[in-house]
Amino acid sequence: MNTLLYSEILTLAPEDNHRLFNLCGKLNEHLKLIEKRLNVMIKQRGHTFSISGERYAVKRACDTLHTLYQETENVQTLEPKEVHLYLQTVGHKSTNVGQDAHMEIRIRKGIITARGENQVNYLRNILQHDINFGIGPAGTGKTYLAVACAVQALEAERVSRIILVRPIVEAGEKLGFLPGDIAQKVHPYLRPLYDALYEMMGFDKVNQLIERDIIELLPLAFMRGRSLNDSFIILDEGQNTTVEQMKMFLTRIGFNSKAVITGDITQIDLTNRRDSGLIHASEVLKNIPGISFTQFQVSDVIRHPLVQTIVEAYERHEEKQPKPFNQK
């Protein structure tokens, strides 16, 4: 690294070896992630760090180490995904890393934290509005945060049941006949929702609530004719609904109910993407009181850092492709 680049010394206090290990990660994986993402060099000796690189990157690295060290006071284990998410937050909103940059949902098994402007706005919209749309790339936390809000509402007895819905559309391949009863047939399509519930409530508790119909997991087609009162309803993969299906779903919502519709309009599996009920709804329902739209960006992706790079690469490629003759 060029010796003319800027360097700074950071000493963390109070000294605590457990927190220090938590900050650095196993085999210094967190430090290596910070080095790679910010293009700096970090040398550590105890609680003192020497950071070298471009001046702005060094300042960000110092802020990151200091903030994450403070975070280790509140968490038992600092996960690599937390480091990754924090780096994204400060990378795209570097002047807003205070209380407005994160928000917590408290459930019995722990705390679910939303970070970044869009995730925080998404949670606030869900709490304040009856119908909420979360639109954006995969990995931005749309479904996970919606399930967290549903679990919190059920545990606080603000609703009496959770209803999780998905359109049954294969992603580019025909799966054919699936054996079993309706729950077993639908299970593969609803697996991401099951996984979030199991993590937040526990395997046994979720299965007990499903048996008692307090939690329902349904294909979208089974929503017709129902009127859902006192419920928290999540429609996942909303981009694969037709216009008629989206209208049908939205008109099922009853008194003291809240609905969240999530989807990624870049991953539409319908034969004609112009038939997507999510795209249509975002045009028709815009600016209606009581309905909110949160638009997530590629920068909000919180999975493996390569996921964000992959999404960006696909977006650049699609922008270069010629549009169909009849498309504006």
Sequence and secondary structure as in RCSB ss.txt:
>XXXX:A:sequence
MNTLLYSEILTLAPEDNHRLFNLCGKLNEHLKLIEKRLNVMIKQRGHTFSISGERYAVKRACDTLHTLYQETENV
QTLEPKEVHLYLQTVGHKSTNVGQDAHMEIRIRKGIITARGENQVNYLRNILQHDINFGIGPAGTGKTYLAVACA
VQALEAERVSRIILVRPIVEAGEKLGFLPGDIAQKVHPYLRPLYDALYEMMGFDKVNQLIERDIIELLPLAFMRG
RSLNDSFIILDEGQNTTVEQMKMFLTRIGFNSKAVITGDITQIDLTNRRDSGLIHASEVLKNIPGISFTQFQVSD
VIRHPLVQTIVEAYERHEEKQPKPFNQK
>XXXX:A:secstr
  TTSEEEEEE SS  HHHHHHHH GGGHHHHHHHHHHT EEEEETTEEEEEESHHHHHHHHHHHHHHHHHTTT 
SS  HHHHHHHHHHHHH TT  SGGGEEEEEETTEEEEEESHHHHHHHHHHHH SEEEEE  TTSSHHHHHHHHH
HHHHHTTSSSEEEEEE    SSS      SSHHHHHTTTTHHHHHHHHHHH HHHHHHHHHTTSEEEEEGGGGTT
  B SEEEEE SGGGSBHHHHHHHHTTB TT EEEEEE TTS  SSSGGGBHHHHHHHHSTT TTEEEEE  GGG
  S HHHHHHHHHHHHHHHHS   TT  
